[in-house]
Amino acid sequence: MNDHITMFNQLVEDLLNFDVKFEDGDLALMLLSSLLDEFEHLEITLLHGKENVSLDVVCSALYSHELRVQDKIITKATKTEEALVARFR
């Protein structure tokens, strides 16, 4: 996710160098629309949860989502290892 957001910010920076102006809400919508389909539920939640969505809110939500997914993967792997250990006792 960090690579995606970094690339997005670089593209925005390049456009700003050409004097293209964006509102913060427009940048948030562009970032959301650039995501894969697996983030559709997060996109819908962010778009319908608040009237004005900012780029900072979207980035924070994406990083939080990524951390939750990684935590679930680690937790699931740990539980699987514990189950295997208990089975062979």
N, C-alpha and C positions, 0 to 999 in steps of 0.2 A: 504494500500500500504506500509505503514511503516513497518508493521509486515512482509510482504513478502520480502522487501529489507533487513530487519534485519536478517531474517532467511537465505537468500541468502549469506549475508556477513559472517554469522557464519559458513556456510558450506565451504565457500572459506577459511576462517581462519583455519578451521579444516584440510583442504587439504594442506594448506601452512605449517602446523605443521608437515606434512609428507613429506615435501620438494618437493611438487608438484608445478611446476612453471607455471604461466599463464601470458600471455600478457594482457594489459589493454583492448584491442579490443576484445580479446577472452572472457573476463569476461562480457563485455557489451553484446556480442552476447548470452552468456549463460543466462544472466538475461532476455534479451528480449524473448528468446525462452521458458523461464519458466513461462511467463505470460499467462493469460487466453485468449481465442479467442476474447474477447471484446476489447482487446488492439492491435489487428492485424493492424488496420489502423495506429496507432502510431508507431508500429514496422516497417511497410513499410516506413513511412515517415522518420524515423530516419535512417534506413538502406540506403535509396536512396538519402537522403538529403546531406550527407557528405561522403567523401571517408573513413575517419577514425573516427569511433564512439568510444568515450571513456565511461567508466563506469560512470564518473561524469555527462556527458551529458545525458546519459540514465536515471540516478536517478533524475536529475533535471527535465527532461521532464515528468517523471512519477509523481513526486510530483506536478508539475504545472498542469498536466492533472487532477489529483485528486482534486485539489483546484477549477479548472474551473467547474468540474462536481458538486461539492458540492455547489458552488456559483449558478449554474443554478437551482439546487433543491431548494435552499433557495429563490431565486428570483421567481420561479414558485409558491411556497407555499405562498409567500407574495402577489403575484398578485391574486391568488385564494381567499385569505382572503379579499383583497380589493374589489374584485368583489362581494363577498357575502355581504359585508357591504353596498356597493352601491345599491345592489338589494333590500335590505330590508328598505331602507330609504323612 
